[in-house]
């Protein structure tokens, strides 16, 4: 934390006392780890000083709510309760309805994260905490001369080009590169900064604040709260994803042809675009030496159960050395996210990049879109006039920009049809060392159940992240933390039939998503199948994301879970693949963009990102988005002549 963060309090004395009592009750001393105490509270307070006032106020409200609950139940404030009484009250919230469970989750998340994210904790557990920062390197001329921080312009900017691309992720960066190499004058606008591998060398929590939109606090609301983290940096979410690469499944492409009239998106016609993307990204399976301990356990369990369809995942990371922090920026530049692949290629071909620009308004001549106006981080106007405007802000932000400008709404589908691939993870307590921090976090795949819409993929996160995601507290939480070296983890995601929506409410984006019973069933099945694999591999216990079944000890527990009625609100989920909110289709009555990605009714405006993907894919979407963007760029270049 920066030293200045300690100069002013975030909380009142009473609130601070409640927070201290919460920390002590939830995280007592273990055999090797000290109890949470004043240092933990100070780190939480410093963290909230760096957050928006609204988030700080919400957290203070949670502290007051808990204090009020203690007054009602014990006739004294939470800070005055004995530690056992405090833990019992917290446990009662953990077993309560969705509202109190979510309140407890939000209350404990920063306490756990900031308590465990400490060098002394990692040293006590024998884990790697800090890695050496890479040496500074001279940047090529095109990176020095064609990347501009808009805030440094000293005033308003007026620019012209053939194509302006808003966003530098899987869609925007690919379009910019392909168009620039075709001879078009291209300007890229990016809201975030251009980080390099030296910026990625910090701790994950630090990088999350730097590289993620809203420090990672983007989420959907509905019958279950689902975080949907997004990148806010050059490279977009490709800079903070796992690097997993799949082609679009053939049955999905065939469905698009039948249901949306997109027959030209056949496997055969898209094959050259997939090949081009995979060659640029260096896509290849994870080598055995970097699969890590989690994959070793899952392979053993899958083989013991006779599962046949499992293998190393394909990734865009040639030269990976398995440092295990892919989702917080690759510190070696091995992962070819667009910040180290397509964006530099676009710049080398003559494109220009302006960072720190928030796009706000489209420019029109009649119905035709002829440019975009935004604001730099220093508050100055940035106006770019162009023959074509490409929106590539992602499925949650592109439709909001369109709504603010009154475009794309003719079919009534803008902002609708949101699929997210809901995901969850299980942890297994093993007898053997796992060392999940060494190796590729998402390096292995089980697709035995893919035909039923369920994919099992590796996932491994730093101690502070999986501790924060767990509902456990008290001695059990500390017991699991001290077993960190022996914890294996793996994840699952479903090809969702549920759909959500992105709305503009009082000029703010609101994401709603309700998980239907069919998708709940798929996720519960995923927990059961993955737990069977872990038990077959010798797990002592499995920590699951299902309320009431968090600590599974035997196959009998799995049978009880199989018979239980699980609701969406009983699941602890995340999602990383928002798609479909400006979907492509041949019929303007049911789609937002046509087969060339041009917005119906708005000539000159194109949507080339996950928003245009018509349906859920059932696999990680970055290569799909990139292949569609490659095709779209080639068509746009031909149109511009």
Helices and strands as residue ranges (DSSP letters): G 3-6, H 13-26, H 38-49, H 53-74, G 78-80, H 83-94, H 98-116, H 119-125, H 141-145, E 147-149, G 150-153, E 157-166, H 172-181, E 186-190, G 199-201, H 204-211, G 213-216, E 219-220, E 226-227, G 236-240, H 250-260, H 267-281, E 284-285, G 288-290, H 292-304, E 310-312, E 314-315, G 326-328, H 342-348, E 352-355, E 357-365, E 368-376, E 381-391, H 398-404, E 423-429, E 444-446, G 450-452, E 454-458, H 463-469, H 474-482, G 484-486, E 487-494, E 500-505, E 508-513, H 517-536, E 541-543, E 551-552, H 555-563, G 568-570, E 573-574, E 605-607, G 610-612, H 622-640
